Amino acid sequence: MSSNQFAFDLGGPQPAPAIDILYFALLPDEPAATQALAIAERDFADQAADGFVYRSDRLHVSVDKRWQGRGLPDFAVADALRQGARIDVPPVEIRLDRLVSNGNGRDRPRALTTRDAAPGFSALVRQIGALKRPLAAIPHMTLYRNDRVAPEISVSEPVSWVARELVLIHARKGTGSAKILARWPLLPAR
């Protein structure tokens, strides 16, 4: 039996296009990143996680997301560069003492965080977001992704450091790539 229909070779399923994300962040110093990765690897094994642990160069504490979408428009970068250049806050102390699961469905980021808002971090978030209202911001650092919720765990030795610069990062979700576009020092009060 023959058919008059055309046969199309559409190939296999194509990967989803990368999503561009532009955000401000604080990066851990080397000792804090090493400690965070050790915690991540131990917890990943303890939870029998089915995901991946972030590389040390991906560890950060997010401050403010400025753009998310396909492609990164020049106006979003220009606006973020202007806002970053205006920052006038002292170095920020970060102290993360517990592990939590976030997210929904089968995408459950596992993050280091703390119960209480950090005053210096709150001031930075408020300033970078040009917020007029008071704000109690709680920092977190994603360590790995998992497909299910894991229990909250206190960390016996908190991961802590003093962040001395703010960075602007362009990440391409789905590719594992991230690039620092700009850096600004966090200077002691004058």
N, C-alpha and C positions, 0 to 999 in steps of 0.2 A: 504494500500500500504506500503510495507516495503522498507528499504534502506540498502545497504551494506556498507554505509559510517560509519566511527567511529565518535562518538560524543566526543568532548573534552570540558571539563569544564576549561576554561582559566581564570575564575574568572573575577572580575571587573578590570577596568583600574588601573594600578599601578602608584603611584606617581612618578614624575620625580626624578631621583637620585640627591642628593645634590651636589652642586658645591662648592668646596673648594676655598676660597679666602684668600690670605695672604697679609696684607697691613700694612703700617706704619700710625699712626694716632696721633692726639692730642685730649685729653679728656677734656671736660668742667669741671670746678669745680662745687661743689654742687649748689651754687646760680645760676650760669649760666645755668646748666641743668634744674633746677626748673623753671627758667624764660622761657627757650626755650620750655619746655613742656606746660607751660601755654599758650604761643603763639600758639603752635601747636594745642592744644585742642580747643582754641577759633576759629582759622582759619579753622580747620577741620569741626566744626559745621557751621560756616559762609558759607563755600563752599559746604555744604551738601555732603561732600566727601564720597566715597564708597570704603574705603580702611582701613588702620589701622595706628594708631599713634605709633611711636617707643617707646619702654620702655626707661627709663632714662639710663639704663646700655648699651644701644645700641647707644646713642648719641656720635658723634665724628666728628672731622674734618679730612678727609682723607688727607694724605700727599703724599703717593706713593703706588700704587698697585704693588706687587712683583710676584704674582702668581694667576692664576685663571684656574681651571680645575677640573676634577674628581680625587680626591685623592690629597694629598699634599706630593710631593717628598722631601726627606731629603736634597737634594742639594739646593732646593729653600729656605728651612728654614735656612740652614747653611750660604748661601750667604746673606740672610737678617740679620742674627745675626752678621755677620762680618761687614756689612755696618752700622748697627745701632751702633755698638761699636765704629765706627770711627767718629760719629757725634760730632762736636765741634761748637755749636751755642748757643747764650744766650737764655734765656726764650723768648717766642714769644707772643706778644700781639695780641689777636684775638678780632675783633669787627664786629658783623654781624647786619646789619640794614635794610634788606629788605627780603621779601619772594618772591620766584620765583618758577615756575614749570619747570621741565626738562623732558627728556625722550621722548618717542614716543609711538604711539599706545595706548594701555590701561594701560601702566605702566608709570605713571607720578609722579616721586618723587617731593615732595614739600620741598624746602630747604631754610634755612636762609643763606644769603650771603651778599656781599657788592659790590659796584660798582668798587671800586679801589683795586689795588693790595696792599697787605700788605708787606712792606719791609722785616720784620723778617721772615714771613711765606715764602716769595719768596726765601730767603737765605736758609732756611731749606729744601725746596723742591729741590732747585738746588743742595745742598750738598748731600742729601739722594739719589738723582738720578744720582750723579756724572756727572752733566752737566757742560760743559765748557762755554756755551753761557749764556748771560744775560737772565733773566727770570722774568716775572711779573706774579706771581701766586695769584689767588683770592680764598680765603678759602670759603668753604660752609659746612653746616651741614644739612643732610637730616633729616626731622622731621616726615614725614609720606608719604605714598604712596597713590595715587589716580588713578582713571580711566580716568581722563580728566584734561585738562589744567585749571589752575585758574589764575586770574590776578595778576600781580606784585603788591606788597603792601609794602609801607615803614613802618618800625616798629618805633613807637614813642620813645621807650626806647631800644636802641641797646643792644643785648646780647654780653657781653664782659667779658673777663678774660685774665689772663696771664698764658699761658701754660708753665709749668716748667718741663715737661717730655715728651719724645717721647715713644710711645708704639708700639709693634708689635702684631697684632691681626690675629688669624686664625678664620675665620667665615665660617659657612657652610650654604650657601644660600639655602633657601627652608626648613630649620629646625629651624631657629630663634636662633641658638646657635652661640656663639662667645667666644673665650678664649684669654686672653692676654698671649702671650708667653714670652715676655721680656719687660723691661722698662729701659730707659736711661735718666738720668737727663740732662736738658738743663741748662748749667752753665753760670753765668755771664762772660763777657769777662775778661781775665786776663791781 
